[in-house]
Amino acid sequence: MNAFKGKRIVLTGATRGVGFEAAKLFLAAGAQVFGTGRDQARLQKAAIELQKLGQFYPFLADFDKPEAPAEVAAAVTALWPAVDLLLNNAAVQTHKKDWAAEGLDLLNEQWRCNVFAPHELTFRLVGLLVKGVEPRIVNVSSGAGSIQALRNSSDMPTYRLTKYALGGMTILWATTLKGKVAVNCLDPGWLKTDLGGPNAPGEPADGGQRMWEICSLPWTETGKFWHGNREIAF
Ligand SMILES: NC(=O)c1ccc[n+]([C@@H]2O[C@H](COP(=O)([O-])OP(=O)(O)OC[C@H]3O[C@@H](n4cnc5c(N)ncnc54)[C@H](OP(=O)(O)O)[C@@H]3O)[C@@H](O)[C@H]2O)c1
């Protein structure tokens, strides 16, 4: 029996890119996936594909809206008595030259989806996670938010800052939940998704594979940053 059979997985941003590829792998392995998307048509299209592979529960959630994380948590609570994996994957990126080009308002907007939504979902689902089997949280970050990247590059500063903050949030939750829930960050690599763009060297499926790898690490690994199963520096 593979390790994911029967697992109850909450996955944000399941409609395309890394999330869609990860959902395919976990469903094919016999897991159940509660997957969110922001766009109704894309969510429906993804659900048709994913339900061919297994038990996929689609849920519409736009994390630009403050009420969305609570709605997700309520729907998950109505569905399952426990959660084994929370995969905070959905994020937005704006790629402009510097702070002057991105302006002040963008941080508020991106903070909600990239940082506050993962935090609120963790906060609201922790009661179900502690009842799960070797429960885990994976926060999908980016090498673009590593300290080294911040020292060397100043483009897309808003995105970089949200991912840097997500790393800190991951460490804090890992400390809070030590021995109860493993909490780690994933850098999926630079990939040809809508977010990564057409020049990326990797394929979306590589990101799905790295999500699988981080979820297959020994459960005792927590509070760290990973590129698949290779530890990297925050
Ligand atoms: N691709 C890369 O090169 C790369 C590199 C490093 C890190 N990452 C990280 O990997 C993760 C997945 O990225 P990706 O490349 O797969 O992105 P993507 O192809 O653009 O997909 C983004 C997913 O997130 C959802 N989403 C976006 N904004 C949302 C919002 N405001 N509220 C709710 N859902 C929202 C989208 O739903 P809809 O389809 O409904 O819009 C979609 O399912 C992100 O955390 C990203 O930062 C990606």
The ligand as an SDF file (V2000), in Angstrom:
LIG
                    3D

 48 52  0  0  0  0  0  0  0  0999 V2000
    5.8530   28.4010  -11.4490 N   0  0  0  0  0  0  0  0  0  0  0  0
    7.0080   28.7590  -10.9050 C   0  0  0  0  0  0  0  0  0  0  0  0
    8.0170   28.9630  -11.6060 O   0  0  0  0  0  0  0  0  0  0  0  0
    7.1220   28.8810   -9.4010 C   0  0  0  0  0  0  0  0  0  0  0  0
    8.4010   29.0910   -8.8490 C   0  0  0  0  0  0  0  0  0  0  0  0
    8.5300   29.1770   -7.4740 C   0  0  0  0  0  0  0  0  0  0  0  0
    7.4110   29.0910   -6.6700 C   0  0  0  0  0  0  0  0  0  0  0  0
    6.1700   28.9120   -7.2320 N   0  0  0  0  0  0  0  0  0  0  0  0
    5.0150   28.8050   -6.3320 C   0  0  0  0  0  0  0  0  0  0  0  0
    4.2870   27.6340   -6.6330 O   0  0  0  0  0  0  0  0  0  0  0  0
    2.8970   27.8280   -6.3100 C   0  0  0  0  0  0  0  0  0  0  0  0
    2.0380   27.4330   -7.4990 C   0  0  0  0  0  0  0  0  0  0  0  0
    2.4090   28.2650   -8.5950 O   0  0  0  0  0  0  0  0  0  0  0  0
    1.9970   27.9260  -10.0840 P   0  0  0  0  0  0  0  0  0  0  0  0
    3.1620   28.2540  -10.9250 O   0  0  0  0  0  0  0  0  0  0  0  0
    1.3890   26.5930  -10.1520 O   0  0  0  0  0  0  0  0  0  0  0  0
    0.8960   29.0690  -10.3190 O   0  0  0  0  0  0  0  0  0  0  0  0
   -0.3030   29.1690  -11.3900 P   0  0  0  0  0  0  0  0  0  0  0  0
   -0.0960   28.2230  -12.5050 O   0  0  0  0  0  0  0  0  0  0  0  0
   -0.4420   30.6250  -11.6680 O   0  0  0  0  0  0  0  0  0  0  0  0
   -1.5690   28.6510  -10.5410 O   0  0  0  0  0  0  0  0  0  0  0  0
   -1.9830   29.4030   -9.4370 C   0  0  0  0  0  0  0  0  0  0  0  0
   -3.0960   28.6710   -8.7090 C   0  0  0  0  0  0  0  0  0  0  0  0
   -3.4670   29.4500   -7.5710 O   0  0  0  0  0  0  0  0  0  0  0  0
   -4.8120   29.8880   -7.6960 C   0  0  0  0  0  0  0  0  0  0  0  0
   -4.8980   31.2850   -7.2740 N   0  0  0  0  0  0  0  0  0  0  0  0
   -4.1850   32.3240   -7.7670 C   0  0  0  0  0  0  0  0  0  0  0  0
   -4.5610   33.4570   -7.1540 N   0  0  0  0  0  0  0  0  0  0  0  0
   -5.5360   33.1330   -6.2780 C   0  0  0  0  0  0  0  0  0  0  0  0
   -6.3340   33.8770   -5.3680 C   0  0  0  0  0  0  0  0  0  0  0  0
   -6.2170   35.2040   -5.2490 N   0  0  0  0  0  0  0  0  0  0  0  0
   -7.2410   33.2190   -4.6230 N   0  0  0  0  0  0  0  0  0  0  0  0
   -7.3810   31.8830   -4.7310 C   0  0  0  0  0  0  0  0  0  0  0  0
   -6.6670   31.1140   -5.5780 N   0  0  0  0  0  0  0  0  0  0  0  0
   -5.7490   31.7380   -6.3550 C   0  0  0  0  0  0  0  0  0  0  0  0
   -5.1900   29.7420   -9.1550 C   0  0  0  0  0  0  0  0  0  0  0  0
   -6.5890   29.5330   -9.2750 O   0  0  0  0  0  0  0  0  0  0  0  0
   -7.3940   29.9930  -10.6400 P   0  0  0  0  0  0  0  0  0  0  0  0
   -6.9640   29.0670  -11.7370 O   0  0  0  0  0  0  0  0  0  0  0  0
   -8.8100   29.8040  -10.2850 O   0  0  0  0  0  0  0  0  0  0  0  0
   -6.9950   31.4040  -10.9060 O   0  0  0  0  0  0  0  0  0  0  0  0
   -4.3610   28.5100   -9.5410 C   0  0  0  0  0  0  0  0  0  0  0  0
   -5.0190   27.3290   -9.1520 O   0  0  0  0  0  0  0  0  0  0  0  0
    2.7720   29.2920   -5.8870 C   0  0  0  0  0  0  0  0  0  0  0  0
    2.8060   29.3750   -4.4960 O   0  0  0  0  0  0  0  0  0  0  0  0
    4.0220   29.9490   -6.4820 C   0  0  0  0  0  0  0  0  0  0  0  0
    4.3950   31.0940   -5.7890 O   0  0  0  0  0  0  0  0  0  0  0  0
    6.0110   28.7830   -8.5750 C   0  0  0  0  0  0  0  0  0  0  0  0
  1  2  1  0
  2  3  2  0
  2  4  1  0
  4  5  1  0
  4 48  2  0
  5  6  2  0
  6  7  1  0
  7  8  2  0
  8  9  1  0
  8 48  1  0
  9 10  1  0
  9 46  1  0
 10 11  1  0
 11 12  1  0
 11 44  1  0
 12 13  1  0
 13 14  1  0
 14 15  2  0
 14 16  1  0
 14 17  1  0
 17 18  1  0
 18 19  2  0
 18 20  1  0
 18 21  1  0
 21 22  1  0
 22 23  1  0
 23 24  1  0
 23 42  1  0
 24 25  1  0
 25 26  1  0
 25 36  1  0
 26 27  1  0
 26 35  1  0
 27 28  2  0
 28 29  1  0
 29 30  1  0
 29 35  2  0
 30 31  1  0
 30 32  2  0
 32 33  1  0
 33 34  2  0
 34 35  1  0
 36 37  1  0
 36 42  1  0
 37 38  1  0
 38 39  2  0
 38 40  1  0
 38 41  1  0
 42 43  1  0
 44 45  1  0
 44 46  1  0
 46 47  1  0
M  CHG  2   8   1  16  -1
M  END
$$$$
